[in-house]
Amino acid sequence: MVDVTSPIHLNTLRARLTRERLASYDAVAQGNDAEAIALYEWNTAASAAFFASLQGFEVVLRNALHRELTTWHTARRLPGEWYDDPQDLLDDRGQHDIYEARRRVSVRRRPITPGRVVSQLSFGFWRYLLTSRYEQSLWTPALRHAFPELRPQRRREVADRVARLHLLRNRLAHHEPIHRRDLVADHADLLFVATAICQHAAAWIERTSTVLAVISQRPGPRPPSPRRPPAERSARRTTS
C-alpha cells in the first residue's frame, strides 16, 4: 500500500510529472511539494469542470452560427449549402477546414449532411468567423442574428470573448496550466456569449456548470487577476 503522504511518494510523483510541468505550481507553492501537487490536482479539476461547460457552449454557438448562415444562404437562392461557399467569401484556411470536415465524414462512409459537416468543424473555425475579416461579409448580413439578446450588436462584444474561450479550450486540450488565469472572468465570458445567443441555453449551462464551485476550492493563495487584453488584436489562426 502506497503512503501518499510520504516524501518518497511525493518525490516519485514529481519525477513522473516532471519538474518542467510542475514549474508554475512550484512558483506558487514556494517550494512546498505537497502544496504544489495539491494545486496541480485542483488545476486538473478546474480544467475538467471548464471543459464540460465549454462542450455545451461550443455546440450552442456553432448551431446558432450554422442556423443563421443557412437562413442567409437560402434567402439568396444560392446552390448547395453555405459551407460550399459559392461566392468565395471564406479565406483559404476556412475553405481548407471545410474540406477536411467533409473528408472526415467521407472517411467514415457516412452521407455528407450539414449536421455532420458542422460537427466536424473546430471551435477555431467558428471563432474565426467572428473576427473583423468577416464583419461586412458575414457578421452584418447574417451572423449578428445568432445573438438576438446582444444589445447593441457590436461584433467585438462576442468576438473577443469567444477568442479568449477558444484559447482557454486549447490550453485545456493540451493539459496546460490554467491556475493563473482569471477563471471567474472566463466563466463570465462564457455565460455572456451564451446569453446573447439564448437565455434558456445560458441558464442550462449555468445550472449544470461546476466551474464556480471548483474555483472556490482552490488551495493556497490566489494570484492577482491578470490583465485581459482585447483578444482579437493578438488572435492567431488555429483549428483546434
C-alpha positions as CSV (number, residue, x, y, z in Angstrom):
1,M,0.0,0.0,0.0
2,V,1.4,3.4,-1.0
3,D,1.7,6.0,1.7
4,V,0.5,9.1,-0.3
5,T,1.8,11.4,2.5
6,S,5.4,10.2,2.4
7,P,8.3,12.1,1.0
8,I,9.1,9.1,-1.2
9,H,5.6,9.2,-2.8
10,L,5.9,13.0,-3.4
11,N,9.4,12.7,-4.9
12,T,8.4,9.8,-7.1
13,L,5.2,11.6,-8.3
14,R,7.2,14.8,-9.1
15,A,9.6,12.7,-11.2
16,R,6.7,11.2,-13.1
17,L,5.1,14.5,-13.7
18,T,8.5,16.2,-14.4
19,R,10.0,19.4,-12.9
20,E,9.2,21.4,-16.1
21,R,5.4,20.6,-15.9
22,L,5.3,21.4,-12.2
23,A,7.3,24.7,-12.5
24,S,4.3,27.0,-12.5
25,Y,2.8,25.2,-9.5
26,D,6.2,25.3,-7.6
27,A,6.3,29.0,-8.1
28,V,3.0,29.5,-6.3
29,A,3.8,26.9,-3.6
30,Q,7.2,28.4,-3.0
31,G,9.0,25.0,-2.7
32,N,6.3,23.2,-0.7
33,D,6.0,19.9,-2.7
34,A,2.6,18.9,-1.1
35,E,1.1,22.3,-1.9
36,A,2.4,22.2,-5.5
37,I,0.8,18.8,-6.0
38,A,-2.4,19.9,-4.4
39,L,-2.6,22.9,-6.8
40,Y,-1.8,20.6,-9.7
41,E,-4.7,18.4,-8.7
42,W,-7.0,21.4,-8.4
43,N,-5.9,22.6,-11.8
44,T,-7.0,19.2,-13.2
45,A,-10.4,19.5,-11.5
46,A,-10.9,23.1,-12.8
47,S,-9.9,22.0,-16.3
48,A,-12.4,19.2,-16.2
49,A,-15.2,21.5,-15.0
50,F,-14.5,24.1,-17.7
51,F,-14.2,21.5,-20.4
52,A,-17.7,20.2,-19.6
53,S,-19.2,23.7,-19.7
54,L,-17.3,24.5,-22.9
55,Q,-18.7,21.4,-24.6
56,G,-22.3,22.6,-24.2
57,F,-21.3,26.2,-25.1
58,E,-19.5,25.2,-28.3
59,V,-22.5,23.2,-29.5
60,V,-24.9,26.0,-28.8
61,L,-22.5,28.5,-30.5
62,R,-21.9,26.5,-33.7
63,N,-25.5,25.6,-34.1
64,A,-26.6,29.3,-33.8
65,L,-24.0,30.4,-36.4
66,H,-24.9,27.5,-38.7
67,R,-28.6,28.3,-38.5
68,E,-28.1,32.0,-39.5
69,L,-25.7,31.1,-42.3
70,T,-28.1,28.6,-43.6
71,T,-31.0,31.1,-43.5
72,W,-28.9,33.7,-45.3
73,H,-27.7,31.3,-47.9
74,T,-31.3,30.0,-48.6
75,A,-32.7,33.6,-48.8
76,R,-30.2,34.4,-51.6
77,R,-31.2,31.2,-53.5
78,L,-27.6,30.0,-53.8
79,P,-26.7,26.4,-54.7
80,G,-25.6,23.8,-52.2
81,E,-25.0,24.7,-48.6
82,W,-23.4,27.8,-47.1
83,Y,-20.2,25.9,-46.4
84,D,-19.9,25.2,-50.2
85,D,-19.0,28.9,-50.3
86,P,-20.4,29.6,-53.8
87,Q,-19.5,33.3,-53.5
88,D,-15.9,32.5,-52.3
89,L,-16.3,34.5,-49.1
90,L,-14.1,32.3,-46.9
91,D,-10.3,32.6,-46.9
92,D,-8.1,29.7,-47.9
93,R,-7.8,28.3,-44.3
94,G,-11.6,28.4,-43.8
95,Q,-12.1,26.6,-47.1
96,H,-9.5,24.0,-46.1
97,D,-11.2,23.5,-42.7
98,I,-14.5,22.7,-44.5
99,Y,-12.7,20.4,-47.0
100,E,-11.2,18.5,-44.0
101,A,-14.6,18.3,-42.3
102,R,-16.2,16.8,-45.4
103,R,-13.3,14.4,-45.8
104,R,-13.6,13.1,-42.3
105,V,-17.3,12.5,-42.8
106,S,-16.5,10.6,-46.1
107,V,-13.8,8.5,-44.4
108,R,-16.5,7.2,-42.1
109,R,-18.5,6.3,-45.1
110,R,-21.4,8.4,-44.0
111,P,-23.6,10.7,-46.1
112,I,-22.3,14.3,-46.1
113,T,-25.1,16.1,-44.4
114,P,-25.0,19.7,-42.9
115,G,-25.2,18.3,-39.4
116,R,-22.2,16.0,-39.9
117,V,-20.1,18.7,-41.5
118,V,-20.9,21.2,-38.8
119,S,-20.0,18.7,-36.1
120,Q,-16.5,18.2,-37.7
121,L,-15.7,21.9,-37.8
122,S,-13.4,23.0,-35.0
123,F,-14.0,25.7,-32.4
124,G,-11.2,27.6,-34.1
125,F,-13.2,27.7,-37.3
126,W,-16.3,29.3,-35.7
127,R,-14.2,31.7,-33.6
128,Y,-12.5,32.9,-36.8
129,L,-15.9,33.6,-38.5
130,L,-16.4,36.3,-35.8
131,T,-13.2,38.2,-36.5
132,S,-13.1,41.6,-38.2
133,R,-12.2,40.0,-41.5
134,Y,-15.8,38.9,-41.9
135,E,-17.5,42.0,-40.4
136,Q,-19.1,43.2,-43.6
137,S,-19.3,39.9,-45.5
138,L,-20.8,37.6,-42.8
139,W,-21.4,39.4,-39.5
140,T,-23.6,42.3,-40.7
141,P,-25.9,40.3,-43.1
142,A,-26.0,37.0,-41.1
143,L,-24.0,36.2,-38.0
144,R,-25.2,39.0,-35.8
145,H,-28.7,37.4,-35.9
146,A,-27.2,34.5,-34.0
147,F,-27.0,36.8,-31.0
148,P,-30.5,38.2,-30.7
149,E,-30.0,39.2,-27.0
150,L,-26.9,41.2,-27.7
151,R,-27.6,44.9,-27.3
152,P,-26.0,46.8,-29.0
153,Q,-25.0,44.3,-31.6
154,R,-21.3,45.0,-31.6
155,R,-19.3,42.1,-33.1
156,R,-16.3,42.6,-30.8
157,E,-18.5,42.1,-27.7
158,V,-18.8,38.4,-28.6
159,A,-15.7,38.0,-30.8
160,D,-13.2,38.9,-28.0
161,R,-14.9,36.7,-25.5
162,V,-15.1,33.7,-27.9
163,A,-11.4,34.2,-28.8
164,R,-10.5,34.1,-25.1
165,L,-12.6,31.0,-24.6
166,H,-11.0,29.3,-27.6
167,L,-7.5,30.0,-26.2
168,L,-8.7,28.6,-22.9
169,R,-10.1,25.5,-24.6
170,N,-6.8,24.9,-26.4
171,R,-4.9,25.1,-23.0
172,L,-7.3,22.5,-21.6
173,A,-6.9,20.2,-24.6
174,H,-3.2,20.3,-24.2
175,H,-3.2,19.8,-20.4
176,E,-1.7,23.2,-19.8
177,P,-1.9,25.1,-16.5
178,I,-4.9,27.4,-16.1
179,H,-4.4,28.3,-12.4
180,R,-3.0,31.8,-13.3
181,R,-6.0,32.7,-15.5
182,D,-8.9,34.8,-14.2
183,L,-11.3,31.8,-14.3
184,V,-14.2,33.7,-12.8
185,A,-13.9,36.2,-15.8
186,D,-13.6,33.2,-18.2
187,H,-16.8,31.8,-16.8
188,A,-18.5,35.2,-17.1
189,D,-17.4,35.4,-20.8
190,L,-18.9,32.0,-21.5
191,L,-22.3,33.0,-19.9
192,F,-22.3,36.4,-21.6
193,V,-22.0,34.9,-25.1
194,A,-24.4,32.0,-24.3
195,T,-27.0,34.6,-23.0
196,A,-26.5,36.7,-26.1
197,I,-27.5,33.6,-28.1
198,C,-30.3,32.2,-25.9
199,Q,-31.2,32.8,-22.3
200,H,-32.5,29.3,-22.0
201,A,-29.3,27.8,-23.2
202,A,-27.3,30.0,-20.9
203,A,-29.5,29.0,-17.9
204,W,-28.9,25.3,-18.7
205,I,-25.1,25.8,-19.0
206,E,-25.0,27.8,-15.7
207,R,-27.2,25.2,-13.9
208,T,-25.0,22.3,-14.9
209,S,-21.7,24.0,-14.5
210,T,-19.4,23.1,-11.6
211,V,-16.8,25.8,-12.5
212,L,-17.5,28.3,-9.7
213,A,-17.8,25.5,-7.1
214,V,-14.4,24.2,-8.1
215,I,-12.8,27.6,-8.2
216,S,-14.0,28.2,-4.6
217,Q,-12.0,25.1,-3.5
218,R,-8.7,26.4,-4.8
219,P,-5.8,25.6,-2.4
220,G,-3.3,28.1,-1.3
221,P,-3.1,31.8,-2.1
222,R,-5.0,33.2,-5.1
223,P,-2.9,35.1,-7.7
224,P,-3.8,38.6,-8.7
225,S,-6.2,38.7,-11.6
226,P,-4.2,39.1,-14.9
227,R,-5.0,41.9,-17.3
228,R,-7.3,40.7,-20.1
229,P,-6.2,42.4,-23.3
230,P,-8.5,42.7,-26.4
231,A,-8.3,39.1,-27.8
232,E,-8.8,39.9,-31.4
233,R,-5.8,42.1,-31.6
234,S,-3.4,39.2,-30.9
235,A,-5.5,36.4,-32.4
236,R,-3.7,33.7,-34.4
237,R,-5.5,31.4,-36.8
238,T,-5.8,28.0,-35.3
239,T,-8.0,25.0,-35.9
240,S,-8.3,23.3,-32.5
